[in-house]
């Protein structure tokens, strides 16, 4: 189509809406727009870790977005999450795993976010850092490797026992070799805000977690006033108990309405 003809068609379309007293379509959310679930992964893994959870949610009719944050620092990871939140104006259940709990505590201040779900995740308060709350257990701290430029990963031979003892061996071996290192500085960054003060929150606690002490997770959930679900699982609970994790997220979504 010639450029001038295309411009005429566009102008005619806009004029027709204007004369009819109807505004052109926009991305603004309707009052009854369905809840969107936004999933934020933790350290050492990427957004594909949410695949099982996503499949359950989509099958049950939920819209799902997955953040692929760079793990280069808290500020950059929060910015990546906000870019996904800004895709439309629908109400959001924001979900974080592990270190992702710190990310959603900050990004969750966005007005679109109506509920927070912490999945084997930290929930720091404003002014706190991840390292203040949960330094590595002495029994597993020797299993971490730090690069010269300050990125942390796990010794692949220790990934299964430290991160996902209940993963199928082949999957644990794959994840061990496909780790996404995280900037150590991210764990020292102090949160500027903690959205759980103002928004309802839910916590999934993995009772066999070796990366996050279950007792600490319980204490953080009590402090945040979170509704708690405990699952017998490792830190990889989002993978090994995907259906149950999705059910918690769905409960949070239903409660919004």
C-alpha positions in Angstrom: 0.0 0.0 0.0 1.4 3.5 -0.8 2.5 5.5 2.2 0.0 8.3 1.6 -2.9 5.8 1.3 -2.0 4.2 4.6 -1.9 7.6 6.3 -5.4 8.4 4.9 -6.8 5.1 6.2 -5.3 5.7 9.7 -6.7 9.3 9.8 -10.1 8.0 8.6 -10.1 5.3 11.4 -9.2 7.8 14.1 -11.8 10.3 12.8 -14.5 7.6 12.8 -13.8 6.8 16.5 -13.8 10.5 17.4 -17.1 11.3 15.6 -18.7 8.3 17.4 -17.5 9.6 20.7 -15.4 6.5 21.3 -11.7 6.6 22.1 -9.4 4.3 20.2 -8.3 1.1 22.0 -5.6 1.5 24.7 -3.6 -0.7 27.0 -5.4 0.5 30.1 -6.9 -2.3 32.1 -10.7 -2.8 32.4 -12.0 -2.9 35.9 -12.5 -6.7 35.6 -9.3 -7.4 33.7 -7.9 -10.8 34.7 -5.1 -11.1 37.2 -1.6 -11.5 35.7 1.0 -13.6 37.4 4.6 -12.4 37.2 7.3 -14.9 38.2 10.8 -13.9 39.3 13.5 -16.6 39.5 16.3 -16.7 42.1 20.0 -17.0 42.1 21.9 -19.7 40.1 18.8 -20.6 37.9 16.9 -18.7 35.3 13.2 -18.2 34.3 12.9 -21.7 32.8 12.8 -23.0 36.4 9.2 -21.8 36.5 8.1 -23.9 33.5 6.1 -26.5 35.6 4.4 -23.8 37.6 3.6 -21.8 34.5 2.1 -24.8 32.8 -0.3 -25.3 35.7 -1.3 -21.7 35.8 -1.9 -21.4 32.1 -3.9 -24.5 32.0 -6.1 -23.0 34.8 -6.7 -19.9 32.8 -4.1 -17.4 34.2 -1.9 -15.1 32.2 1.7 -15.5 33.1 4.9 -13.5 32.5 8.3 -14.6 33.5 11.2 -12.2 34.3 14.7 -13.0 33.1 16.6 -10.7 35.3 20.4 -10.5 34.8 21.4 -11.2 38.4 24.0 -8.4 38.2 22.8 -6.5 41.2 19.6 -5.7 43.1 18.9 -2.4 41.3 19.3 -4.0 37.8 17.2 -7.0 38.8 14.4 -4.8 40.2 14.5 -2.7 37.0 14.1 -5.9 34.8 11.1 -6.9 36.9 9.5 -3.4 36.6 9.8 -3.6 32.8 7.7 -6.7 32.8 5.2 -5.2 35.2 4.8 -2.2 32.9 3.7 -4.3 30.0 0.1 -3.7 30.9 -2.1 -2.3 33.7 -3.6 -5.6 34.8 -3.5 -6.4 38.6 -0.5 -8.6 39.4 0.4 -11.4 41.7 4.2 -11.0 42.0 6.1 -14.2 42.8 9.7 -14.6 43.8 12.0 -17.6 44.5 15.0 -17.5 46.8 16.9 -14.2 46.2 13.9 -13.3 44.0 12.1 -12.5 47.3 14.3 -9.5 47.8 13.5 -8.4 44.2 9.7 -8.7 44.6 9.9 -6.9 48.0 11.1 -3.8 46.1 9.4 -4.1 42.8 6.2 -5.0 44.6 5.7 -1.4 45.6 4.3 -0.9 42.0 0.6 -0.1 42.1 -0.2 -3.0 39.7 1.0 -5.5 42.3 -1.8 -6.6 44.6 -0.2 -9.6 46.3 3.2 -11.1 46.9 4.2 -14.8 47.0 7.5 -15.9 48.5 8.6 -19.4 47.3 11.5 -20.6 49.5 12.4 -16.9 49.4 13.8 -14.2 51.6 11.6 -11.3 52.5 14.0 -8.5 53.7 12.7 -5.3 55.3 13.6 -1.9 54.1 17.2 -1.2 55.1 18.1 -4.9 55.3 20.2 -6.9 52.8 20.1 -10.6 51.9 23.4 -11.2 53.6 22.2 -9.6 56.8 19.4 -12.2 57.0 20.9 -15.3 55.6 24.6 -15.9 55.2 25.4 -19.3 53.9 25.4 -22.2 56.3 28.9 -23.1 57.3 28.3 -26.6 56.1 27.6 -25.4 52.6 29.5 -22.1 52.4 32.7 -23.9 51.2 30.7 -25.2 48.2 30.4 -21.7 46.7 32.8 -20.4 44.0 33.4 -16.7 43.4 34.9 -15.4 40.2 37.5 -12.6 40.0 34.8 -10.1 39.0 32.6 -11.1 42.0 30.0 -13.5 40.7 28.9 -16.5 42.8 28.0 -20.0 41.8 28.0 -23.5 43.4 30.5 -26.2 42.8 28.6 -28.3 40.3 29.4 -31.5 42.2 27.5 -30.0 45.2 24.6 -28.5 43.4 22.2 -31.4 43.9 22.7 -31.8 47.7 22.8 -28.1 48.4 20.1 -26.9 46.1 17.9 -29.7 44.8 18.3 -33.0 46.6 14.8 -34.1 45.4 15.5 -33.3 41.7 15.8 -36.2 39.3 19.5 -36.8 39.0 19.6 -35.9 35.3 17.9 -32.6 35.9 20.1 -31.7 38.8 23.2 -32.5 36.7 21.9 -30.2 33.9 21.1 -27.3 36.2 24.5 -27.7 37.9 26.1 -27.1 34.5 23.7 -24.4 33.4 24.0 -22.2 36.5 23.4 -18.5 36.2 26.0 -16.9 38.5 24.8 -14.0 40.7 26.7 -10.9 41.6 27.8 -11.1 45.2 27.1 -7.4 45.5 23.4 -8.1 45.1 23.4 -9.8 48.5 24.8 -6.7 50.2 22.4 -4.2 48.7 20.0 -2.8 51.2 16.4 -2.7 50.2 14.9 0.8 49.8 11.3 -0.5 50.5 9.6 -3.6 51.5 6.2 -4.0 49.8 5.0 -6.8 52.1 4.3 -4.0 54.7 1.4 -2.8 52.5 0.3 -5.8 50.4 -1.0 -9.3 51.3 1.7 -11.9 51.1 2.0 -15.7 50.9 5.0 -17.9 51.8 5.9 -21.4 50.6 8.4 -22.9 52.9 10.4 -25.9 51.8 11.0 -28.0 54.9 14.1 -29.8 53.5 15.7 -26.6 52.3 19.5 -26.5 52.7 20.0 -23.1 50.9 17.5 -21.2 53.1 17.0 -22.3 56.7 13.3 -23.2 57.1 13.3 -21.7 60.6 14.5 -18.4 59.1 11.8 -18.6 56.4 9.2 -19.2 59.0 10.3 -16.2 61.1 10.3 -13.9 58.0 6.8 -15.1 57.1 5.6 -14.4 60.6 7.1 -10.9 60.5 5.4 -10.2 57.1 2.1 -11.6 58.2 2.2 -14.1 55.3 -0.2 -16.9 54.8 2.1 -20.0 55.0 2.2 -23.3 53.1 4.8 -25.8 54.0 5.9 -28.4 51.5 8.3 -31.3 52.0 10.9 -30.3 49.4 14.4 -28.9 48.8 15.2 -25.3 47.7 14.1 -26.4 44.2 10.5 -26.6 45.4 9.3 -24.5 42.5 10.4 -27.4 40.2 9.8 -30.5 42.3 6.4 -29.3 43.8 5.2 -27.2 40.9 1.6 -28.1 41.2 1.4 -27.2 44.9 3.3 -23.9 44.4 0.9 -23.0 41.6 -2.0 -23.6 43.9 -0.7 -21.1 46.4 -0.3 -18.5 43.6 -3.8 -19.2 42.4 -5.2 -18.7 45.9 -3.4 -15.3 46.1 -4.9 -14.4 42.7 -8.5 -15.4 43.8 -8.1 -13.4 47.0 -7.5 -10.2 45.0 -11.1 -10.2 43.9 
